[in-house]
């Protein structure tokens, strides 16, 4: 299923900046960054729960915000993109 993950981390202090980097690093391991604090991740239910657990462990619930939007398997019909940075095929070949 396609999951859109967004986050807002309070970066007023060094700990916040560290949390921001750690959250972004975890999201990169599971998906594609589409905007600064927005990731599209193609996950199975177990991966989704694992990533959610990892991110909740990192974030400060009193200062930060984390959102998961579950777009499901028919996500192609739910995403429209306009402007710069053309989209990518989440199920296509990934060359590293």
C-alpha positions as CSV (number, residue, x, y, z in Angstrom):
1,X,0.0,0.0,0.0
2,X,1.1,3.6,-0.6
3,X,1.6,5.6,2.6
4,X,2.3,9.3,2.6
5,X,4.3,10.3,5.7
6,X,4.6,14.0,6.8
7,X,6.3,15.4,9.8
8,X,7.0,18.7,11.5
9,X,9.9,18.6,14.0
10,X,10.6,21.5,16.4
11,X,14.2,22.5,15.5
12,X,14.7,25.3,18.0
13,X,17.4,23.4,19.8
14,X,20.2,20.9,18.9
15,X,18.1,17.9,20.0
16,X,15.3,18.9,17.6
17,X,17.7,19.2,14.7
18,X,19.0,15.7,15.6
19,X,15.5,14.3,15.7
20,X,14.7,15.9,12.3
21,X,17.8,14.2,10.7
22,X,17.0,10.8,12.3
23,X,13.3,10.9,11.2
24,X,14.3,11.8,7.6
25,X,16.9,9.1,7.6
26,X,14.4,6.4,8.6
27,X,11.9,7.6,6.0
28,X,14.6,7.5,3.2
29,X,15.1,3.9,4.1
30,X,11.5,3.1,3.3
31,X,10.4,5.6,0.6
32,X,11.0,8.5,-1.7
33,X,11.2,12.1,-0.5
34,X,8.7,14.2,-2.5
35,X,9.0,17.4,-0.5
36,X,11.2,18.5,2.4
37,X,9.2,16.8,5.1
38,X,7.0,14.5,2.9
39,X,7.7,10.9,1.9
40,X,5.8,8.5,-0.4
41,X,6.4,5.0,0.9
42,X,5.3,1.7,-0.8
43,X,4.9,-0.6,2.3
44,X,3.3,-3.8,3.3
45,X,1.5,-3.7,6.7
46,X,4.4,-5.1,8.7
47,X,6.8,-2.5,7.2
48,X,4.3,0.2,7.9
49,X,4.0,-0.7,11.6
50,X,7.8,-1.1,11.9
51,X,8.4,2.3,10.4
52,X,5.7,3.9,12.5
53,X,7.2,2.4,15.7
54,X,10.7,3.7,14.7
55,X,9.5,7.2,14.1
56,X,7.4,7.3,17.3
57,X,10.5,6.3,19.2
58,X,12.5,9.2,17.7
59,X,9.9,12.0,17.9
60,X,9.1,14.2,20.9
61,X,5.3,13.9,21.2
62,X,5.1,17.3,23.0
63,X,7.0,19.2,20.3
64,X,6.8,17.3,17.0
65,X,4.0,16.1,14.7
66,X,3.9,13.0,12.6
67,X,1.1,12.0,10.1
68,X,0.5,8.9,8.1
69,X,-1.9,9.0,5.1
70,X,-2.9,5.6,3.9
71,X,-3.6,5.8,0.1
72,X,-3.9,2.0,-0.3
73,X,-3.1,-0.1,-3.4
74,X,-5.1,2.0,-5.9
75,X,-2.9,5.1,-5.1
76,X,-2.3,5.9,-8.8
77,X,-5.9,7.3,-9.0
78,X,-5.4,9.4,-5.8
79,X,-2.2,11.3,-6.7
80,X,-2.0,14.3,-9.0
81,X,1.2,16.2,-9.5
82,X,1.7,19.7,-11.0
83,X,4.9,21.7,-11.4
84,X,8.6,21.0,-11.0
85,X,10.1,17.7,-9.9
86,X,8.3,15.2,-12.0
87,X,6.9,12.1,-10.2
88,X,8.4,8.7,-10.1
89,X,7.1,5.2,-10.5
90,X,7.2,3.7,-7.0
91,X,6.9,0.2,-8.4
92,X,9.5,0.7,-11.1
93,X,13.1,-0.2,-11.2
94,X,15.3,1.7,-8.7
95,X,18.9,2.3,-9.8
96,X,21.4,3.2,-7.1
